[in-house]
Amino acid sequence: MTRPKVIVHSSASIDGRIAISRDRPLLFGDDRWQAIEKTGGPAPFPVFNWLKSSLQPQATLEGSNSFVAEGVEPEPLPPYEGDSSALYQDFLPERVLNRPEHQGWFMAVDGRGRIRWMYKDGYPEEGWQGWHALSLVGHHTPASYLAYLQREEIPYLVAGNGPVDLAQALEKMHARLAVSCLLVTSGGTLGGALLRAGLVDEVNVEFLPAIIGGFDTPSLFAAPVLKADEMPVRLTPISAQIQTDGRVWLRYAVRSESGSDP
């Protein structure tokens, strides 16, 4: 399989929580998360910015829970009427693919069609101009959602019948969009699914000097319990850095199935 190199980056509390609670979207959290990110000490080393500038990924990837809290019903879409078969082909409009200001893809796994995109071209933060939204969907995704994406000219790749086939999606983004490096900015369920599928090459975790707790609070690399014949994912340390504000940045390479380093 030819796929991009996959780098995971997550921020977490010391007890491995990546959000304050399950009912708060990870990208639009509450002030308590902002408080533990801003410790009051010296400005932290910008790990994400360093990874983005040094590795030069052509795309980033989030899960839908980063945008919409689990259990929250998104705004309903008008039903799609007619033959929907054409919707279940990759949608890559030339006007979007070949726009001169293109810098990269801001991708999300959204097989259930939950995200209503606020910003589809150029997230309004410094450094994101020219990054365009793109959804990873499947043959199980509602036709009404695919029609919505086409109306909004938001490209999408179709992979799997439910859930989204991540391996196939990675192959497609490499073959069709020339993505050779993917920066995954979500731990949780998406990070766990990528690890279980053997699709992660490097793990970066920034531990924040705080403890959150909670029995169902989203955590790093949530995945099904290992089966009797499955082994834990083994890592090889690349570097460790303690910052003056109390953060700890751990960087690991994921070992191959044979037990050797990548």
Secondary structure, DSSP 8 states (H G I E B T S, - for coil): ----EEEEEEEEETT-BSSS-TTS-STT--HHHHHHHS-SSS----HHHHHHHHH--SEEEEEGGGTS-TT----------S--GGGGS-B--HHHHT-TT--EEEEEE-TT-----S-SBS-SSTT-TTEEEEEEE-TTS-HHHHHHHHHTT--EEE--SSS--HHHHHHHHHHHH---EEEE---HHHHHHHHHTT--SEEEEEEES-----SSS-BTT------TT-----EEEEEEEE-TTS-EEEEEEE--TTSS--
